[in-house]
């Protein structure tokens, strides 16, 4: 006989697991949405570049803002898609290692890689937030005639690297129980 959900006793460990599952779900959803939005931004960037070429070639009227906008959009797209790329395990890997090592060794290798990447990405994210704050509070602009605010790309760099760091954290924490189970089986054998 099972206890109804409303009368079930919730232990602190159960509550922590539920909160973690919710957090991990939010991180995955955010990274998925930003991954797809990054694809849209790349299409928009291609449109801006094509428009600039047409204006320069056919009308002899170059866009002062076209190149800079394209660079900003590509920065946004690159950093905002990093978490989604990690979610899909789409970053560059050494695939031959997958075939040379056992499944257990590959899980350990991925965890070590994720943890080292997490340290690096968290460091970059922290510094990107610092640059964003300085650019925003000091009113940094580019040196072009258009002079857009520099806090815009720094903000997206900071958000993107933070999202990548959170994705690496989620993947690392979710890999731990499987590794613990693997090593427990090995010790008991």
DRENPAPA-78536 format. One line per 8 residues: number of its first residue (from 0); their letters; for each residue y, x, z of N, C-alpha, C, O. Coordinates in pm, whole numbers, plus 32768, in hexadecimal, padded with zeros to 4 digits. Example, Ala and Ser with C-alpha at 12.3 -4.5 7.8 and 13.67 -1.06 7.14 Angstrom:
BEGIN
0	as	7DC7/8527/830C/7E3E/84CE/830C/7EB6/8528/830C/7EB4/8590/834E; 7F1F/8505/82C4/7F96/8557/82CA/8003/850A/8313/8072/853D/8324 $
//
This chain:
BEGIN
0	xxxxxxxx	7F8A/8055/8000/8000/8000/8000/807B/8059/8000/8084/80B8/804E; 80DA/803B/7FA8/8151/808E/7F9F/81C4/804D/7FEA/81C9/7FD3/7FFC; 821F/809F/8016/8295/8071/805E/82FF/8049/7FF8/8319/8095/7F9A; 833C/7FD4/8007/83A8/7FAD/7FAA/8418/8013/7FAC/8431/8054/8011; 845B/8021/7F3A/84C4/8086/7F2B/8533/8074/7F91/856C/80D7/7FC1; 8554/7FF6/7FB3/85C3/7FE4/8010/85A1/800B/809F/85FB/802A/80ED; 851F/800C/80C3/84FA/802F/814B/84BE/80BA/8154/8498/80E6/81C1; 84B4/80FF/80E5/847A/8185/80E6/84D3/81E5/8133/854E/81DF/812B $
8	xxxxxxxx	8494/823D/817E/84DD/82A1/81CB/8502/8312/816D/84AD/834B/8129; 8582/8331/816A/85B1/839E/8115/85C1/841B/816A/860D/841D/81CA; 8577/8481/8144/8582/8501/818B/85F4/8550/814E/861B/8538/80DC; 8627/85B0/8198/8692/8604/815E/8664/864B/80DF/86B3/865A/8081; 85E7/8677/80DA/85B5/86BD/8063/85B2/865F/7FEB/85D2/8687/7F7B; 858C/85E3/8001/8589/8580/7F95/8616/8564/7F64/862E/8558/7EEB; 8674/8559/7FC0/86FF/8540/7F9A/8737/85B6/7F4B/877E/85A1/7EE8; 8718/8630/7F74/8748/86A6/7F2D/870E/86A9/7EA0/8755/86C7/7E40 $
16	xxxxxxxx	868B/868B/7E93/864D/8688/7E0E/868D/861E/7DB5/86A0/8635/7D3D; 86AD/85AC/7DEE/86ED/8542/7D9E/8778/856C/7D71/879F/8554/7CFF; 87C2/85AA/7DCA/8848/85DA/7DA6/883C/8646/7D3A/8889/8647/7CDA; 87DC/86A1/7D4A/87C9/870B/7CE6/87A5/86D0/7C5E/87DB/86FB/7BF8; 8749/866F/7C5C/8723/8631/7BDC/879C/85F0/7B9A/87AC/85FA/7B20; 87F0/85AF/7BE8/8869/8573/7BB1/88C9/85DC/7B7C/8904/85CB/7B10; 88DA/8648/7BC6/8931/86B4/7B9A/88FC/86F5/7B1A/8948/870B/7ABC; 887B/8712/7B16/883F/8750/7AA0/884C/86F4/7A27/8865/8723/79B8 $
24	xxxxxxxx	883A/8673/7A3B/8849/8612/79CE/88D8/8613/7999/88EE/8613/7920; 893A/8614/79F4/89C7/8618/79CA/89E7/8697/797B/8A2D/8691/7916; 89B4/8708/79A8/89CC/8786/7961/8991/877E/78D4/89D3/87A4/7873; 8914/874D/78C9/88D5/8741/7845/8921/86E1/77EB/8933/86FC/7775; 894E/8671/7822/8998/860F/77D2/8A1E/8648/77A3/8A43/8637/772F; 8A64/8689/77FC/8AE5/86C6/77D8/8AD2/872C/7769/8B1D/872D/7707; 8A6C/8782/7777/8A55/87E9/7712/8A28/87AD/768D/8A49/87E3/7624; 89DE/8741/7691/89B5/86FE/7615/8A2E/86C2/75CE/8A3F/86D3/7555 $
32	xxxxxxxx	8A82/867E/7619/8AF9/8640/75DD/8B56/86AB/75A3/8B86/869D/7532; 8B6F/8714/75EF/8BC8/877D/75BC/8B8B/87C8/7547/8BD3/87F9/74F1; 8B07/87D1/7543/8AC5/880F/74D0/8ADF/87C1/7450/8AFE/87FA/73E8; 8AD1/873D/7458/8AEA/86EA/73E2/8B7F/86E6/73BE/8BA3/86E9/7348; 8BD5/86E2/7423/8C65/86E5/7407/8C8E/876A/73C6/8CE8/876D/7373; 8C4C/87D5/73EC/8C68/8857/73AE/8C47/8855/7319/8C8E/8892/72C9; 8BDD/880F/72F5/8BBB/8803/7266/8C29/87B7/721C/8C4D/87DB/71AC; 8C5E/874F/725A/8CCC/8704/721D/8D47/875D/720E/8D8C/8757/71A9 $
40	xxxxxxxx	8D61/87AF/7273/8DD5/8808/726E/8DC6/886D/71FC/8E29/8890/71BB; 8D4D/889C/71E3/8D37/88F9/7173/8D56/88B4/70EF/8D90/88F2/7095; 8D30/8837/70E1/8D4F/87EC/7066/8DE7/87DD/7057/8E1C/87EF/6FEA; 8E2B/87BD/70C4/8EBD/87B1/70C0/8EFB/8838/709A/8F59/883D/704A; 8EC7/88A4/70D1/8EF9/8929/70B0/8EE9/8945/701B/8F44/897A/6FDB; 8E76/8922/6FE6/8E60/8936/6F56/8EC5/88E5/6F05/8EF6/8915/6E9F; 8EE5/886D/6F33/8F4A/881C/6EEF/8FD4/885C/6EF3/901C/885B/6E90; 8FF8/8894/6F66/907A/88D7/6F73/9080/8950/6F16/90E6/8966/6ED4 $
48	xxxxxxxx	9014/899D/6F11/9012/8A14/6EBB/901C/89EB/6E28/9068/8A26/6DDB; 8FD0/8986/6E00/8FD6/8955/6D75/9062/8921/6D53/9096/893C/6CE7; 909E/88D7/6DAF/9125/88A5/6D9B/9187/8919/6D88/91DF/8915/6D32; 9177/8981/6DDA/91CE/89F6/6DCF/91BE/8A3C/6D49/9220/8A69/6D0E; 9143/8A47/6D1A/912B/8A86/6C99/9169/8A35/6C29/91AA/8A6C/6BD0; 9157/89B2/6C2D/9190/895B/6BC6/9229/8963/6BC7/9267/896D/6B5D; 9265/895F/6C3D/92F7/8966/6C47/932C/89EB/6C11/9392/89EF/6BCD; 92E5/8A57/6C31/9312/8ADB/6C04/92FD/8AEC/6B6E/9356/8B1C/6B28 $
56	xxxxxxxx	928A/8AC5/6B3B/9267/8ADE/6AB0/92AF/8A81/6A4E/92E8/8AAE/69EB; 92AB/89FF/6A6B/92E1/899E/6A0C/9376/8982/6A1F/93BB/8963/69BE; 93A7/898B/6A98/9432/8967/6AB3/9488/89DC/6AE0/94FE/89CB/6AFE; 944E/8A53/6AE4/9495/8ACC/6B0F/94E0/8AB6/6B93/9550/8AE4/6BA5; 949F/8A6D/6BED/94DB/8A4C/6C6E/9477/8A6B/6CDD/942F/8A11/6D0B; 9472/8AE8/6D09/9410/8B0B/6D71/9430/8AC4/6DF5/94A3/8AA4/6E14; 93C6/8AAE/6E41/93D5/8A6E/6EC4/93EE/8ADA/6F2D/939F/8B38/6F3B; 9459/8ACD/6F76/9474/8B2D/6FE1/9414/8B17/7057/93F3/8B74/709F $
64	xxxxxxxx	93EA/8A9D/7068/939A/8A79/70DC/9305/8A74/70BF/92B5/8A6D/711D; 92DC/8A78/7042/924F/8A62/701D/91EF/8ACA/7055/9188/8AA6/708E; 920F/8B48/7044/91B6/8BB2/7074/91AA/8BAF/710C/913C/8BB9/7143; 921B/8BA1/714E/9219/8BA0/71E0/91CD/8B28/7217/9181/8B34/7278; 91E1/8AB3/71DA/9196/8A3D/7205/9101/8A52/71EE/90AF/8A2C/7242; 90DC/8A8D/717D/904F/8AA7/7161/9013/8B05/71C9/8FA3/8AF0/71F7; 905D/8B6A/71EE/902D/8BC8/7255/901B/8B80/72DA/8FB5/8B91/731D; 907D/8B30/7302/9072/8AE4/737E/8FF8/8A88/737B/8FAC/8A81/73DB $
72	xxxxxxxx	8FE5/8A41/730C/8F74/89E4/7302/8EEE/8A2D/7306/8E8F/89FC/7342; 8EE6/8AA1/72C6/8E6A/8AED/72CA/8E4E/8B25/7355/8DDA/8B2D/737F; 8EB5/8B4C/739D/8EA3/8B77/7429/8E6D/8B03/747B/8E0F/8B13/74C8; 8EAB/8A8F/746B/8E7E/8A18/74B5/8DED/89F9/7493/8D9B/89E2/74ED; 8DCD/89F7/7414/8D46/89D6/73E9/8CE0/8A3B/741C/8C74/8A16/744A; 8D01/8AB9/7414/8CA4/8B21/743F/8C84/8B16/74D4/8C0F/8B18/74FB; 8CEA/8B0C/7525/8CD2/8B0A/75B5/8C9A/8A85/75E6/8C48/8A82/7642; 8CC4/8A18/75A9/8C92/8996/75D6/8C02/897C/75AA/8BC0/8925/75E2 $
80	xxxxxxxx	8BD0/89C4/7548/8B46/89B1/751D/8AE6/8A12/7561/8A6D/8A07/754D; 8B18/8A6E/75B1/8AC1/8AD3/75EE/8A5B/8A94/764E/89E7/8ABE/764F; 8A84/8A33/769E/8A27/89F1/76FA/89BB/89A5/76B0/8946/89A7/76D8; 89E1/8962/7644/897E/8919/75F3/891B/897A/75B2/88A4/895F/75AC; 894E/89E9/7582/88F6/8A4D/7544/8892/8A81/75AB/881D/8A94/758A; 88BE/8A98/7625/8863/8AC3/768F/8800/8A55/76B3/878B/8A70/76CA; 882F/89DB/76B7/87D7/8969/76D3/8764/8964/766F/86F2/8945/7694; 8781/8982/75F1/871C/8981/7587/86D2/8A07/757B/867B/8A17/7527 $
88	xxxxxxxx	86F6/8A66/75D0/86C0/8AEF/75C9/86D9/8B29/753E/8681/8B68/7503; 8751/8B12/750A/8774/8B3C/7484/87B5/8BC4/747A/87D2/8BF2/740C; 87CD/8C06/74EC/8808/8C8A/74E6/87A3/8CEE/74B2/872B/8CD2/74B0; 87D1/8D5F/7488/877B/8DC5/744F/8716/8DF5/74B8/873B/8E16/7528; 8698/8DF8/7492/862F/8E2B/74EA/85DA/8E8E/749C/85E4/8E99/7422; 8587/8ED2/74E4/8529/8F2F/74A6/84A5/8EE3/749B/8455/8EE3/74F8; 8491/8EA3/7429/841E/8E4A/7419/8399/8E92/741C/8334/8E56/7442; 8396/8F0F/73F7/8316/8F57/73F8/82E1/8F61/7487/8268/8F68/749C $
96	xxxxxxxx	833C/8F61/74E8/8311/8F67/7574/82C4/8EE9/759A/8268/8EEF/75EB; 82E9/8E76/7560/82A0/8DFB/757C/820D/8E08/7557/81B7/8DD3/759C; 81F1/8E4E/74ED/8168/8E5C/74BC/811D/8ECD/7503/80A2/8ECA/750D; 8167/8F2F/7533/8127/8FA1/7573/8104/8F87/7606/80A3/8FBD/763A; 8154/8F33/7648/8143/8F1C/76D7/80FB/8E98/76F1/80F8/8E3F/769B; 80C1/8E8E/7766/8080/8E11/778E/80EA/8DA8/77AD/8160/8DC8/77B9; 80C0/8D2B/77B9/811C/8CBE/77DA/815F/8CD8/7860/81D7/8CBD/786F; 8116/8D0B/78C0/814C/8D28/7945/81B8/8D96/793B/8224/8D88/7974 $
104	xxxxxxxx	8199/8E00/78F3/81FA/8E6E/78E4/8277/8E3E/789A/82E5/8E69/78BA; 8266/8DE7/7838/82DA/8DB2/77EF/8331/8D5C/7849/83AC/8D60/783F; 82F3/8D0D/78A2/8344/8CBC/78FF/8395/8D15/795D/8408/8CF8/797B; 8357/8D81/798B/839E/8DDF/79E2/840D/8E24/7993/847C/8E34/79C5; 83EF/8E4B/7918/8453/8E8D/78C3/84C9/8E30/78AA/853C/8E5C/78B1; 84AF/8DB1/788C/851C/8D52/7876/856F/8D3E/78F5/85E9/8D35/78EE; 852D/8D37/7967/8576/8D24/79E4/85CF/8D9D/7A01/8643/8D8C/7A26; 859B/8E14/79F0/85EC/8E8D/7A07/8661/8E8F/79A5/86D2/8EAD/79CC $
112	xxxxxxxx	8648/8E70/7927/86B4/8E6C/78C4/871B/8E03/78E6/8793/8E1B/78D8; 86ED/8D8E/7912/874B/8D23/7938/87A0/8D4B/79B1/8818/8D30/79B4; 8762/8D8C/7A13/87AD/8DB4/7A89/8814/8E20/7A69/8885/8E1B/7A9A; 87ED/8E82/7A18/884E/8EE9/79EF/88BE/8EAD/799A/8933/8ED0/79AA; 8899/8E52/7941/88FE/8E0E/78EE/895B/8DBA/7945/89D4/8DB4/792C; 8923/8D7A/79AA/8973/8D29/7A06/89DD/8D7F/7A4B/8A50/8D57/7A56; 89B5/8DF4/7A7A/8A17/8E4D/7ABC/8A87/8E73/7A5C/8AFC/8E6D/7A80; 8A63/8E9B/79E3/8AC7/8EC3/7981/8B21/8E4E/795B/8B9C/8E5B/795B $
120	xxxxxxxx	8AE5/8DDC/793C/8B34/8D68/790F/8B8D/8D31/797E/8BFD/8D06/7963; 8B5D/8D33/79FA/8BB0/8D06/7A6A/8C28/8D64/7A7B/8C96/8D36/7A99; 8C13/8DE6/7A68/8C81/8E46/7A70/8CE8/8E2A/7A01/8D60/8E29/7A1B; 8CB8/8E13/7987/8D13/8DF6/7918/8D5B/8D71/7930/8DD3/8D66/7916; 8D14/8D0D/7961/8D51/8C8B/797D/8DC0/8C9A/79E6/8E2C/8C62/79D7; 8DA4/8CE3/7A4F/8E07/8CFA/7AB8/8E86/8D39/7A7E/8EF6/8D0C/7A9B; 8E74/8D9F/7A2D/8EE7/8DE1/79F1/8F2F/8D88/798C/8FA9/8D8F/7980; 8EE5/8D35/7944/8F24/8CD7/78E6/8F7B/8C73/7932/8FE7/8C4E/7904 $
128	xxxxxxxx	8F4C/8C45/79A7/8F9E/8BEA/79F8/901D/8C30/7A28/9088/8BF3/7A2E; 9011/8CB0/7A4A/9088/8CFC/7A74/90EA/8D07/7A00/9162/8CF1/7A12; 90B8/8D2A/7989/9110/8D33/7913/914F/8CAD/78F3/91C5/8CA6/78D2; 9101/8C41/78FE/9138/8BBC/78E6/91AC/8BA1/7946/9216/8B73/791B; 9198/8BBE/79C5/9201/8BA5/7A28/927E/8BF7/7A0A/92ED/8BC3/7A0F; 926C/8C77/79EA/92DF/8CCC/79CA/9327/8C9C/794C/93A2/8C97/7949; 92DA/8C79/78E5/9317/8C4B/7868/9363/8BC9/787D/93CE/8BB5/7844; 932B/8B71/78CE/936C/8AF0/78E7/93E9/8B01/793D/9454/8ACC/791C $
136	xxxxxxxx	93DB/8B4A/79AA/944D/8B55/7A07/94BC/8BAF/79D0/9531/8B9B/79F3; 949A/8C11/797C/9500/8C6B/7945/9532/8C3E/78BC/958A/8C7D/7883; 94F9/8BD3/7887/9526/8B9D/7807/950A/8BF5/778F/955D/8BFE/7734; 9496/8C37/778D/9473/8C8E/771E/946A/8C3E/769C/9435/8BCF/769A; 949E/8C77/7630/9491/8C3E/75AA/946B/8CAE/754B/9478/8D24/756B; 943B/8C87/74D4/941C/8CED/7470/949E/8D20/7433/9509/8CE7/744A; 9494/8D8A/73E5/950B/8DC7/73AB/952E/8D90/7322/9581/8DCA/72DC; 94F0/8D24/72FA/950C/8CEB/7276/9586/8C8F/727C/95BE/8C75/72E7 $
144	xxxxxxxx	95AE/8C60/7208/961E/8C01/7200/95F9/8B7E/7245/964B/8B40/7288; 957D/8B56/7234/954C/8AD9/7271/9549/8AE4/7309/956D/8A85/734E; 951E/8B57/733E/951C/8B79/73CD/94D4/8B13/7426/9510/8ADD/7483; 9453/8AF8/740A/940B/8A9D/7463/93EF/8ADE/74EA/93F0/8B58/74F7; 93D7/8A8C/754C/93BF/8ABB/75D5/9337/8B01/75DD/92D3/8AD0/75A9; 9335/8B72/761E/92BA/8BBF/762C/925B/8B87/7695/91E5/8BAC/7698; 928B/8B2F/76EC/9232/8AF7/774F/91C8/8A9E/770F/915F/8A87/774B; 91E1/8A6E/7697/9180/8A14/7656/90FC/8A5B/7639/9093/8A2A/7664 $
152	xxxxxxxx	90FD/8ACD/75F2/907B/8B0E/75DC/903E/8B44/765D/8FC4/8B43/766D; 9093/8B74/76BA/905D/8BA6/7738/901A/8B37/7789/8FB6/8B4F/77CC; 9050/8ABF/7783/9013/8A4F/77CA/8F87/8A34/7792/8F28/8A22/77DE; 8F7B/8A30/770F/8EF8/8A13/76D3/8E97/8A87/76E5/8E1E/8A72/76EF; 8ECA/8B01/76EA/8E74/8B73/770A/8E3D/8B64/7798/8DC6/8B7A/77B0; 8E93/8B3F/77F4/8E69/8B30/787F/8E06/8ABD/7890/8DA1/8ACC/78D4; 8E22/8A4C/7852/8DC6/89DA/785B/8D41/89FD/781B/8CD7/89E2/7854; 8D44/8A38/77A5/8CC9/8A5A/775E/8C73/8ABE/77A9/8BF9/8AAC/77B2 $
160	xxxxxxxx	8CB0/8B26/77DF/8C63/8B89/782A/8C31/8B50/78AF/8BC5/8B75/78DD; 8C7E/8AF6/78EB/8C4F/8AB4/7965/8BD8/8A5A/7946/8B77/8A57/7991; 8BDF/8A11/78D7/8B6F/89BA/78AF/8AF3/8A0D/7890/8A84/89E6/78B3; 8B06/8A7E/784D/8A95/8AD7/7831/8A5A/8B0D/78B3/89E0/8B12/78C2; 8AAF/8B33/7911/8A7E/8B64/7992/8A30/8AF8/79DC/89C7/8B13/7A16; 8A62/8A7E/79DA/8A1C/8A11/7A1D/8996/89F4/79D9/8933/89D7/7A1C; 8992/89FC/7954/8913/89E8/790D/88AE/8A54/7932/8838/8A37/7947; 88DC/8AD0/793B/8884/8B3D/7965/8854/8B29/79F4/87E0/8B46/7A14 $
168	xxxxxxxx	88AB/8AF8/7A4B/8885/8ADC/7AD5/881A/8A70/7ADA/87B6/8A7F/7B20; 882E/8A04/7A8F/87CC/8997/7A8C/8745/89CA/7A5B/86DE/89AD/7A97; 8745/8A16/79ED/86C7/8A48/79B8/8683/8AA9/7A19/8609/8AA9/7A24; 86D1/8AF9/7A5D/8697/8B58/7ABD/865A/8B10/7B34/85E9/8B2D/7B5B; 86A3/8AB2/7B6C/866F/8A68/7BE0/85F4/8A17/7BB9/8594/8A10/7C06; 85F6/89DA/7B44/8583/898A/7B19/850A/89E0/7AF7/849A/89AD/7AF4; 851D/8A60/7ADC/84AD/8ABA/7ABF/8469/8AEB/7B3F/83F5/8B15/7B3A; 84AD/8AE6/7BAF/8477/8B1E/7C2A/83F7/8ADA/7C5B/8399/8B21/7C7E $
176	xxxxxxxx	83EE/8A54/7C5F/8371/8A17/7C8F/82F8/8A3D/7C39/828B/8A53/7C6E; 8309/8A46/7BB7/829A/8A6B/7B60/826D/8AFA/7B7D/81F6/8B16/7B81; 82CD/8B53/7B93/82A9/8BDD/7BB3/8267/8BE7/7C3B/8207/8C31/7C4E; 829B/8B9B/7C9B/825F/8B9B/7D20/81CE/8B6C/7D18/8176/8BA4/7D59; 81B6/8B03/7CC8/812E/8AD0/7CB6/80D4/8B35/7C72/8060/8B42/7C96; 8108/8B7D/7C10/80B8/8BE2/7BCA/808D/8C51/7C28/8019/8C7B/7C28; 80EC/8C81/7C7B/80CC/8CF0/7CD4/8073/8CC1/7D48/8022/8D0F/7D7A; 8081/8C45/7D73/802B/8C10/7DDC/7F9A/8C08/7DAB/7F3E/8C28/7DF5 $
184	xxxxx	7F87/8BDE/7D2D/7F00/8BD8/7CF4/7EC4/8C62/7CEB/7E4D/8C73/7D06; 7F13/8CC5/7CC6/7EE1/8D4D/7CB7/7EB8/8D86/7D3E/7E52/8DCB/7D48; 7F06/8D6A/7DA8/7EE6/8D9E/7E2D/7E68/8D5C/7E62/7E17/8D9D/7EA2; 7E57/8CDA/7E47/7DE3/8C90/7E7A/7D63/8CB3/7E2F/7CF5/8C98/7E60; 7D6E/8CEF/7DB9/7CF5/8D0F/7D6B/7CB2/8D8A/7D9A/7C4C/8DB2/7D63 $
//
